[in-house]
Amino acid sequence: MGYFRELPNIEYLSPLSDRNSASEYIQAKNLFKRVKLRSDFYNSFTNFEKYQITEGERPDQVALELYGSPQLDWVVLISANIVNVKDQWPLSNKDMYDFVENAYGDEMNSVRFYETIEVKDSRGRLILPEGQVVDQNFKSPRPSIETNQSYVQFWDSGREQVVTEYNITRPVTNFEYEIRKNDEKRGIYILRPSYLQQFLNDMRREMRYTKSSQYVDAKTKKGDNIRVKSP
């Protein structure tokens, strides 16, 4: 990930037991320097474009396609507000299957809940939307018919009669539930390539140190020597 090359350096006192002196320093990347998109970027939806992550696609591959460099994968993640790739980036089909199998074992294909199917009248008007979590034998209105089946009963003005639609629920398994959650992660919003250079310029300016007692140069600062005795 090219992100770490963008971070400034910090020199801190060596914690090594075999250091040569109390004044020996080690240089590292300053991980406390964080970068994010400017708030005005997020306020304008036109600065972003919707991207659908395909099967097995990685952030570096998305960066190569959009920005021409896999090293800009961190721009993809930052603009999509992804902090934890492991949890927020969609798994491949194989990894998803392995995850569900490990998480649920023999209960992988057990029913997690029931949901409604879409029901419309003869004129195409929506009576019951799909995806509402309900009991297996959901009835609306309840109960006006002696049956163990789920149903929805309504006045169909096109037919000019009361219509009853049966079996209006379907089971959703643990596997299907996890697949849905994974697929929801595929749609992300990414900074448009035309704004990439502006973002990089802003970020690199913010990463520069200002002059202080710890200042070495614009990319490096040095911690104070708080040791009171030699090793």
C-alpha positions in Angstrom: 0.0 0.0 0.0 1.5 3.3 -1.1 -0.2 5.1 1.7 2.7 4.5 4.1 5.1 6.3 1.7 3.0 9.4 2.1 3.3 9.4 5.9 5.9 11.8 7.4 8.7 10.4 9.6 9.3 10.6 13.3 12.6 10.0 15.1 12.1 8.6 18.6 14.5 7.3 21.2 15.8 3.8 20.5 14.1 1.2 22.8 16.7 -1.4 21.9 18.7 -2.9 24.7 21.9 -2.9 22.5 21.7 0.8 21.6 25.1 2.6 21.6 24.0 5.6 23.6 21.2 7.4 25.4 20.9 9.7 22.3 20.4 7.0 19.7 17.2 7.5 17.7 15.2 5.3 15.4 13.2 6.6 12.5 9.7 5.3 11.7 6.6 6.4 10.0 4.3 8.6 12.0 1.1 6.5 12.1 -0.6 9.1 14.2 -0.9 11.3 11.2 -4.2 10.5 9.6 -5.7 11.7 6.4 -9.3 12.0 5.3 -11.3 13.7 2.6 -12.2 17.3 3.1 -15.8 17.7 4.3 -16.7 19.8 1.3 -15.8 16.8 -0.9 -18.4 14.8 0.9 -20.9 17.6 0.7 -20.9 17.4 -3.1 -22.2 14.1 -4.4 -20.8 14.9 -7.9 -17.3 14.4 -6.5 -17.9 10.6 -6.3 -19.0 7.8 -8.6 -20.7 4.6 -7.7 -18.6 1.5 -8.1 -19.7 -2.1 -8.0 -17.0 -4.4 -6.6 -16.9 -7.6 -8.7 -16.2 -11.1 -7.5 -12.8 -11.4 -5.9 -11.8 -7.8 -6.8 -9.2 -6.2 -4.5 -8.7 -2.5 -3.6 -5.5 -2.3 -5.6 -7.3 -3.7 -8.7 -10.0 -1.0 -8.3 -7.3 1.7 -8.0 -5.5 0.4 -11.1 -8.8 0.6 -13.1 -9.8 4.0 -11.9 -6.6 5.8 -11.1 -4.1 3.9 -13.2 -2.0 2.7 -10.2 -2.5 -0.1 -7.7 -0.5 1.9 -5.2 -3.5 4.2 -4.8 -5.6 1.5 -3.2 -5.6 3.6 0.0 -7.4 6.4 -1.9 -10.1 3.9 -2.8 -10.5 2.9 0.8 -10.4 6.4 2.3 -13.0 7.8 -0.2 -15.3 4.8 0.5 -14.9 5.3 4.2 -13.5 1.8 4.7 -11.3 1.6 7.8 -11.2 -2.2 8.3 -10.7 -4.0 5.0 -11.3 -7.4 6.6 -14.8 -6.5 7.8 -15.9 -3.8 5.3 -14.6 -5.2 1.9 -16.7 -8.0 0.3 -15.3 -11.5 0.5 -14.9 -13.7 -2.5 -17.4 -16.4 -3.0 -15.0 -19.1 -1.7 -14.0 -17.0 1.3 -17.6 -16.3 2.0 -18.6 -19.9 1.9 -15.7 -20.8 4.2 -16.7 -18.0 6.6 -20.4 -19.1 6.8 -19.4 -22.8 7.2 -17.1 -22.0 10.1 -19.6 -19.6 11.7 -22.7 -21.8 11.5 -21.5 -25.3 10.9 -24.5 -27.7 10.4 -26.8 -24.7 10.9 -25.6 -23.0 7.7 -28.7 -23.8 5.7 -31.1 -23.5 8.7 -33.8 -20.8 8.4 -32.8 -17.5 10.0 -36.1 -15.7 9.4 -39.0 -15.4 7.0 -39.8 -12.5 4.7 -42.6 -11.4 2.5 -42.7 -11.7 -1.3 -44.0 -8.9 -3.4 -47.8 -8.8 -4.0 -49.5 -6.5 -6.5 -53.1 -6.1 -7.6 -54.4 -6.6 -11.1 -53.5 -3.0 -12.0 -49.9 -3.4 -10.9 -50.3 -1.4 -7.7 -48.2 -2.6 -4.7 -50.1 -4.3 -2.0 -47.3 -5.9 -0.1 -43.6 -5.1 -0.5 -41.0 -7.8 -0.5 -38.4 -8.2 2.1 -40.4 -7.4 5.3 -39.4 -9.8 8.1 -42.5 -11.6 9.4 -43.6 -14.8 11.0 -43.8 -17.9 8.7 -47.6 -17.8 8.8 -48.0 -14.1 8.5 -51.6 -13.0 7.8 -53.0 -9.7 6.8 -55.6 -8.9 7.9 -55.4 -11.3 10.7 -57.1 -13.6 11.0 -60.1 -13.7 8.6 -59.5 -17.1 7.1 -59.0 -20.5 8.9 -55.7 -21.6 7.4 -52.2 -22.3 8.5 -50.9 -20.7 5.3 -49.6 -17.2 5.1 -51.8 -14.8 3.1 -52.7 -11.2 2.3 -56.3 -10.3 1.6 -57.2 -7.0 -0.2 -59.8 -5.3 -2.4 -58.8 -5.5 -6.1 -60.5 -2.6 -7.8 -59.5 -4.0 -11.2 -61.4 -7.2 -10.6 -63.9 -5.5 -8.3 -63.6 -8.2 -5.7 -61.7 -9.2 -2.6 -58.6 -11.2 -3.5 -56.6 -13.5 -1.3 -53.0 -14.3 -2.1 -51.5 -17.3 -0.2 -48.0 -18.4 0.6 -46.7 -14.8 0.7 -43.6 -15.6 2.9 -40.3 -17.2 2.1 -37.5 -18.6 4.3 -34.1 -16.9 4.4 -31.3 -19.2 5.5 -28.2 -18.2 7.5 -26.2 -18.7 4.3 -28.4 -16.5 2.3 -28.5 -13.8 5.0 -24.6 -13.6 5.1 -24.4 -13.6 1.3 -26.8 -10.6 1.3 -24.7 -8.7 3.8 -21.6 -9.4 1.8 -23.2 -8.2 -1.4 -24.3 -5.0 0.2 -20.6 -4.1 0.6 -20.0 -4.3 -3.1 -21.6 -0.9 -3.9 -19.2 1.8 -2.9 -18.7 5.5 -3.7 -15.2 6.5 -4.8 -13.6 9.8 -5.5 -13.8 10.6 -9.2 -10.4 10.5 -11.0 -10.7 14.1 -12.0 -10.4 15.1 -8.3 -7.6 12.7 -7.5 -4.7 15.2 -7.9 -6.4 17.8 -5.8 -6.9 15.3 -3.0 -3.3 14.2 -3.2 -2.0 17.8 -3.1 -4.2 18.6 -0.1 -3.2 15.4 1.7 0.6 16.0 1.1 0.3 19.5 2.3 -1.4 18.4 5.5 1.3 15.7 6.0 4.1 18.4 6.1 5.4 19.4 9.5 5.5 23.0 10.6 8.5 24.4 12.4 8.8 23.7 16.1 11.3 22.5 18.6 11.0 19.0 17.2 11.3 20.1 13.6 14.0 18.5 11.4 12.5 19.1 8.0 9.0 19.1 6.4 8.9 15.3 6.4 10.7 14.6 9.7 10.4 15.6 13.3 12.4 14.4 16.3 11.1 13.4 19.7 12.6 14.9 22.9 15.3 13.0 24.7 13.8 12.3 28.1 16.5 9.9 29.3 18.3 11.1 32.4 21.1 8.6 32.3 23.2 6.6 29.7 22.4 2.9 29.1 
